[in-house]
Amino acid sequence: MRLLREHPEMLLFCIIGLGYLVGRIGAFGIKLGATIGVLLCALFFGHLGFELHPLVGTVGFIFFIYSVGYESGPRFFDSFRRDGLRYVQVGLVIAFVAVATALLAGWALGLEPGYVAGVLAGGLTSTPTLAAAQDAVRSGLATIPEGYTPAEVEANIAVGYAVTYIFGLVGLILSLQILPKLLRVDLAKDSKEIERTMQGDRKDQDDELGLGAQGMPSSRVYEATREGAIGKTLRELRFLEATGAVVSQMRRGEEPVEVGPDTPIAKGDHLLVVGYRQSQIKATRLVGREVEDANLEQIPFGTRQVLISDRSVSGQTLHELGITHRFIPGLWVFHGRGWSLPYSSSPP
């Protein structure tokens, strides 16, 4: 205990670590979660008399706001342009109803100053509301009633937030589980129906792009057996242009081969090819037969959506931008060190 009191940084990480462990506790398919776990541990240590510098809370709030902005920023303006009015309407309704309910509860229960703001922030599980209320007290913007100190009011805000946050979050979870039953909504059935609708929309998009029923790209392993491919490099074969797929990994016997546009293909080489169904068919005709290779097949690959935010490239084709000559478009491979392009290609 003395060690934690003398080293607040250790206390902070101790609360976070224990909070994550507590958050894993659950029953009936419901877990407390990391947020509630850390909150409970902080309440416990606060009850024991431990204190942290107020700057810790300020820095934590800054990181919280940064994370929210960083995550939602790329899609914010587009979403706001399409549904902004409805978002504002819903936000105003929630805000006015929540404020009225908190004020009424505070008056009816005779809560001390600060509790109403904490209850409002906790009931909405809104950390920014908590930070705004505490900042108003610290800066002198809020009027402190006689007989109370700013520290007492700020402590009341924190307690009100901590207590109601748990019920606010649990109430939200229970509402999501109970409301569908009350409204007689079969979430599993509706989810499958939405999935079928999305698959139909994706098929229509694929038809417009000339992809037919290719669906998502896949990875397959081929053994180099075609005489026309033996001894030639990927550049000489014009592999990307001829198949629309990419070679992300190669093995020669038990040894891995570094993949690049000038990598020659030897007879018996195993090539891990990533591409759509039609591209895989073309790869078979160009390279050789499909085989099983546990070492290569275990290499994961993924797809990523890219948001175009630079107006200077708007309206240009991939060919005009030179992407098809400089990079493998849209296909990234995990090499153990991180996600990266398998290789760059230039016009032959």
N, C-alpha and C positions, 0 to 999 in steps of 0.2 A: 504494500500500500504506500509506503514511504517513497518507494522508487517512482510510482506513478504520480505522486504529488509533486515530486521534484523535477520530473521530466514530463511536461504536458504533451509533448509530441508522442511519447509512448502511450499515454492515456488515450489520445485520439485514435491511434491505430488499434489499440486494445478494444476500444468501443466498437470500431468498425468491424474488426475481425470477429469478435463475439457476436455482434449483431447479425452478421452473415450466417453464422452457425445457428443462432436462434431462429432466423428467418426460414431455415430449412424444416423447422418443426411444422407439422400439419396433420390433418385428419380429414377423412371423407373426401379426399382429392383436393383439399384446399390447404395451401401453405401460407404462413404469415408473410413471407417475402422479405427481401433484404431491407426495404424501407422501414417496415414496422419493426423488424428485428433490431436494427440499429437504434431506432427511436426508443424501444423498450430498454435497451442496454444503457442509453444515455440517461433515461429517467432514473434507472437504478443507481448509476454512479453519481448522478446529481443528488439523489436522496442521501447518499453516503457522504456528501459534502465536497465532492470533487468539483473543481471549476476549470474552465478554459478561457483563454483571452477572447474578448468579443470579436477580435479580428478574424478568428477562426470561422465564425459564423458568416462574416462578411465575405471572406474569400470563398467559402463553400457556396454561398448564394451566387457569387459571380460565375463560378464554374457551372452551376446549374443553369443559369440563364444562357451562358455561352453554349452549352450542350444543346439546349432546346433550339436556339437560333441556328446553330450549325446543322442540326438534323433537319429542320423544317425549312430553312432558308431557300434551298434550290427550288422547292415547289410552292413556296408561299404565295408569290405574286400571281402565278398561274391559277392556283386554287382560289385565291381571293377574287380574282377577276371573274371566275365562273360562279362561285357560290358565296362571295363575300357578304352580300346583303343578308342571306339567311344566317350566316355565322354571327353577324352583328346582332341580328334579332334574337337568336338563341342566347347569346352572351348577355344581352341586356335583361332578358327575362330571368335568367339564372341569377344574375347579380342583384336585381331588385328584390326578387323573392327571398334570396339568401340573407340579404341585409335586413329586410323586414322581419324575417323569422328570428334572426339573432337578436335584434333589438327587442322584439316582443318577449323572447325567452329571458333576456337579461332583466327586463322590467318585471316580469312575472316572478322570477326566482330571486330577485334582489341581488344580482351578482355584483361583486366589487369591480372597480374600474380596471379595465384591461382584459377582463374575462370575455366580454362580448367580442372584441376583436380577435382574440385567440380562438373562440368557438367558431366564428365565421371562417377563419383561415383553416382550422382543422376540419370543420364539417365539409368544406369544399375541397379538402386536401390540397390547398393552394399555398405553396411556400412563398410566392411573391407577396401575397396578402400579409403573411406573417412578417416578412422583412419590411414591408411598407409601414406596418403598425409600429414595429420596434424602432424604426428609423424616425418616425414622427415623434416618438417619446424622447429619443436621444437628442434630436435637434431642437426640441422645444416647441415644435409645431403643434403638438397636442396639448390641450389644457389639462393640467393635473389637479384633481380636486383637493381641497384642503384636508390635511390629515394623512395624505399619501405622498410618497416620494417616487421620483421617476423609476428608481430601481425596483420598487414594489410593483408598480404598474407593469413594467416590462416583464417581471417574473410572472405576474398573473397572465399576461399574454402568452407566454411560453407554456405555462401549465394548461391553459384552456386549449391551446393548439395541440399539445401532446395527447391529452385525453380524448378529444373529439376526433382527432385524425384517425385513430384506430377504428372508432365506430363509423366514421365516414367511409373509410376504405372497405371495411367488412360489409357495411350496408350496401355499398355499390356492388360488391361481389354477389351478395345474396339477392339483390334486385335483378341482376343479370340472370340468376338461376331460377328465381321464382316467377318473374314477370312472364317469360315465355309459357310457363305452365298455366298461369292465370289467363293469358290471352289465347291459350290453346294453339301455340305455335310449335311446330316440330322443327327444331333447329337443324337436326341431322338431315331431314328430308329436304328442307329449303336450301341447305348448303350444297347438297348434291345437285339440286336443280340449277342453282347459280353456277356451279362448276360446269354442268352440261351447256349452259348458255354461253359461258366464257369460252369453252372449247369450240362451240359453234362460231362465235365471233372470231376466234383465232384462226379457224379453218377458212372463214371468208377472207380474212386478211392475207392468209397464205396463198389463197387462190388469186387474189389481186396481185400479189408479188410473184406469182408463177411458181410457188413452192409446192403446190398441191397438198398432199397429205404427209409432207416430210416431218412436220412437227419440230421438236427441239433437236439441237445437234447432239450427236453421240460420239463415243470414242470406240474405235475398233483396232485390232492388231492384224497386220498383214505381213506375210513372208514374201520377200522379193524373189520371184521365180520367173517373171517375164523377161525374155531375152532383150527386149527393147529398153528395159530399165537398168539392166546390169551394167555397171561401169559409168553410168551417167550421174551427173549432179542434179539436185532438185531444180536448179536454175535451168539446166539444159532440158530437163523434162517439162519445164514450165508447169510444175506440179500444181501450184495454186490456180493458175489460169486454166489449166486443163480440167481440174476436178472441182474447184471451189472449196476444197478442204485443205487442212494444213497437217504437216508432220510435226508433232510436238515432241516425240521421243523416238530414239532408235537404239537397238541393241544388236551387237555383232557377237554372237555366241553368248557369253556371260558378261561381256564388257559393254558398258554404255558408250554411245557415240554422240559427240557434240553435234547438234543439229544446226545447220546453217544453209544458206542458198548454194554454197559451193561444196556441200557434203556429198561425196560420191556414194552410190548405192552398190553394195556387193551382194553376190548371190547368197541367199539364206538370211539376210538381214531381217530383223523384225522392226516394223514401223508402226508406231501408235499414231493413228490418223483421227483427227477431230473434224466432224462436218455433218451436214444433213444427209438424209437417206440417199438422195440421188447422187450426192457428192461421194458417198461411200461406194456406191455402185461403180462410179467412174474410177475411183481409186483402185478397186479390184481389177478392172480391165487394164489399168496402167501399170500396176506394180505386181500383183500376184494374188494368191489365195489367202482367205482369212484363216487365222490360226488362233490358238489359245496361248496366252503368255501371262502367267499370274503376276510376274514382276511389273509388267507394263499396264496390265488391266487395273491394278490397284492404284494407279496414279489418278488423283481426282482432277476434275476440271469443272469450271462454272461459267455462268453467263452473267453479264452485268449490263444494266441499262445506263446509258449516257445521256445526260441532259445538255442540250446545246444552248449555251448562254452567251456565246460570242456572236454578235449580230453580223460581223464581217464575213462569216462563213454561211450565213443564211441564204438559201436558194442555190447553193453550189452542190454539185454532185461529188461523190467520194473520189471519182477520177480527177475532177478539176482540183480538188484539194490535195491530190497526190497521196492520199492515205493508202490507196491500193498498191502504190509503188514503194512506199516507205515502210508500211507496217502490215501485219496480218489483221484485217478488219474484224474487230469484235471478238477475237478468240485469244484468251489469256491462259497460261498454263502454270500450274504450281510446280516449282522445281525443288522444293524443300527450303529455299531461302525466302520464298514469298511469291506472290503472283507477278508474272512478267510475260511479255510477249515471247513466243517460242523462238522466232527469229525475224529479222528484217529482210525484205526482198527488194531488189531494185530491178528496173526494166532490163531484160536481157538485150 
